[in-house]
Amino acid sequence: MKIKTMALASSAALATALILAGCSSPTTGGHSGMDMGGSSATSTATSEHNDADVSFTQNMVMHHQQAIEMSDMVLAKTGVDAKVTELAQKIKAAQQPEIDTMNGWLNSWNVSMGMSHDMGGMMSESDMRDLKDASGADASKLFLTQMIQHHQGAIEMANEEVKTGKNTDAVALAKKIVTDQTAEIATMKDLLSSL
């Protein structure tokens, strides 16, 4: 048993060294920040997962991508409330590393991105066009209104993953999304009432 434990420890050390070497190389083109908390996140993500984990991860990547697109739209505008701009930057900063992490899981599970239509809170093409065309205070209000709805959809998806997911890292990310986005919804509601 001791030999097996030592072999596992050596394997883990080698994996960590390889990951760190890969991260330090400018030519790897890898996903920085994909392992949320060290090599254990990647190894756990590789080992045990179920269909709920795959579905959650695929859907949340697309969901996060739309949130970043919405944030980019509002950040490209002038006359938007400074607190709204700050929130959009915060959303981008939080969600891009999560996308990188989830794409890393999908790669390790040998799963490609799928198309799903059961995601709550997604904006329609018309919604996105409205946000793109809005300006100033109207853009601030529309962004907040849409992002509240978007976050509520993400929270529903994350709560479902907490209930039905098997992968510990995916479930942990789902719990983080619930906590972070619930707090952001409260902030957005306060901002909306002040505009």
C-alpha positions in Angstrom: 0.0 0.0 0.0 2.9 2.3 0.8 4.5 1.8 -2.6 1.2 2.6 -4.3 0.8 5.8 -2.3 4.4 6.8 -3.1 3.8 6.1 -6.8 0.6 8.2 -6.7 2.5 11.0 -4.9 5.3 10.9 -7.5 2.8 11.0 -10.3 1.0 14.0 -8.8 4.3 15.8 -8.3 5.3 15.1 -11.9 1.9 16.3 -13.2 2.2 19.5 -11.1 5.7 20.0 -12.5 4.5 19.5 -16.1 1.6 21.8 -15.6 3.8 24.5 -14.2 6.3 24.0 -17.0 3.5 24.3 -19.5 2.2 27.5 -17.9 5.6 29.1 -18.0 6.2 28.5 -21.6 5.1 31.3 -23.9 4.6 28.9 -26.8 2.1 26.5 -25.2 -1.0 28.5 -26.0 -2.7 26.8 -23.1 -5.5 28.1 -20.9 -4.1 30.2 -18.1 -6.1 29.9 -15.0 -7.9 26.8 -16.1 -7.1 24.8 -13.0 -8.8 26.8 -10.3 -6.7 25.9 -7.3 -3.9 23.8 -8.6 -3.5 20.5 -10.4 -6.1 18.7 -8.2 -8.9 20.6 -10.0 -7.8 19.3 -13.3 -7.2 15.7 -12.1 -10.6 15.6 -10.4 -12.3 17.1 -13.4 -10.8 14.4 -15.5 -11.7 11.5 -13.3 -15.3 11.6 -12.2 -18.1 13.4 -14.0 -21.6 12.7 -15.2 -24.0 14.0 -17.9 -25.2 16.8 -15.6 -21.6 18.1 -15.2 -21.1 18.0 -19.0 -24.4 19.8 -19.7 -23.8 22.4 -17.0 -20.3 23.1 -18.2 -21.3 23.4 -21.9 -24.2 25.6 -21.1 -22.4 27.8 -18.6 -19.6 28.5 -21.1 -22.1 29.8 -23.6 -24.0 31.7 -20.9 -20.8 33.4 -19.6 -19.8 34.2 -23.2 -23.0 36.1 -23.7 -22.5 38.0 -20.4 -19.1 39.1 -21.6 -20.5 40.1 -25.0 -23.1 42.2 -23.1 -20.4 43.7 -20.9 -18.3 44.6 -24.0 -21.3 46.3 -25.6 -21.9 48.6 -22.6 -18.1 49.2 -22.1 -17.9 50.5 -25.7 -20.5 53.2 -25.1 -20.1 56.7 -23.8 -22.4 58.3 -21.2 -23.0 55.0 -19.3 -23.1 55.4 -15.5 -19.6 54.8 -14.0 -20.9 52.2 -11.5 -22.5 50.3 -14.4 -19.2 50.4 -16.3 -17.4 49.2 -13.2 -19.8 46.3 -12.8 -19.4 45.3 -16.5 -15.6 45.2 -16.0 -16.1 43.1 -12.9 -18.4 40.6 -14.7 -15.8 40.2 -17.5 -12.9 39.8 -15.1 -14.8 37.1 -13.2 -16.3 35.1 -16.0 -13.5 34.8 -18.5 -11.3 32.8 -16.1 -14.3 30.6 -15.4 -14.8 30.0 -19.1 -11.1 29.0 -19.4 -11.5 26.6 -16.5 -14.7 25.0 -17.9 -13.1 24.7 -21.4 -10.2 22.9 -19.7 -12.7 20.5 -18.1 -14.4 19.8 -21.5 -11.1 19.1 -23.1 -10.1 16.7 -20.3 -13.4 14.9 -20.6 -13.0 14.7 -24.4 -16.3 16.6 -24.9 -16.8 19.3 -27.5 -19.1 22.3 -27.1 -22.7 21.3 -27.7 -25.6 23.5 -28.5 -28.4 23.7 -25.9 -31.6 25.6 -25.8 -32.5 24.9 -22.2 -30.5 27.8 -20.7 -32.4 30.3 -18.6 -31.8 34.0 -18.8 -30.2 34.1 -22.3 -30.9 37.2 -24.3 -32.5 36.9 -27.7 -30.9 38.4 -30.8 -33.5 41.2 -30.5 -32.5 41.8 -26.8 -28.8 42.0 -27.9 -29.6 44.4 -30.7 -31.6 46.6 -28.3 -28.6 46.8 -25.9 -26.2 47.5 -28.8 -28.4 50.4 -30.0 -29.1 51.9 -26.6 -27.1 54.9 -25.4 -26.3 56.7 -22.2 -28.7 56.3 -19.3 -31.0 54.0 -21.4 -28.0 51.7 -22.0 -27.2 51.6 -18.3 -30.8 50.7 -17.3 -31.2 48.1 -20.1 -27.8 46.5 -19.3 -28.8 46.1 -15.6 -32.3 44.8 -16.4 -31.0 42.3 -18.9 -28.1 41.2 -16.7 -30.3 40.6 -13.7 -32.4 38.3 -15.9 -29.2 36.7 -17.2 -27.8 36.1 -13.8 -31.0 34.6 -12.5 -30.8 32.1 -15.4 -27.2 31.2 -14.4 -28.2 30.7 -10.8 -31.0 28.3 -11.8 -28.5 26.3 -13.9 -25.9 26.4 -11.1 -28.4 25.2 -8.5 -29.3 22.3 -10.8 -25.7 21.3 -11.0 -25.3 21.5 -7.2 -28.2 19.0 -7.0 -27.3 16.6 -9.8 -23.6 17.0 -10.6 -21.0 14.5 -9.6 -17.7 16.4 -10.4 -16.5 18.1 -7.2 -14.9 21.0 -9.1 -17.9 21.6 -11.3 -20.2 21.6 -8.2 -17.8 24.0 -6.4 -17.9 26.4 -9.3 -21.7 26.2 -9.4 -21.9 27.1 -5.7 -19.5 30.0 -6.4 -21.6 31.2 -9.3 -24.7 31.2 -7.1 -23.0 33.2 -4.4 -21.3 35.7 -6.7 -24.2 36.3 -9.0 -26.8 36.6 -6.2 -24.6 39.4 -4.7 -24.3 41.0 -8.1 -28.1 40.9 -8.6 -28.5 42.8 -5.3 -26.0 45.4 -6.5 -27.7 45.7 -9.9 -31.1 46.2 -8.3 -29.7 48.9 -6.1 -28.1 50.6 -9.1 -31.2 50.3 -11.2 -33.3 52.0 -8.5 -30.7 54.9 -8.3 -30.7 55.7 -12.0 
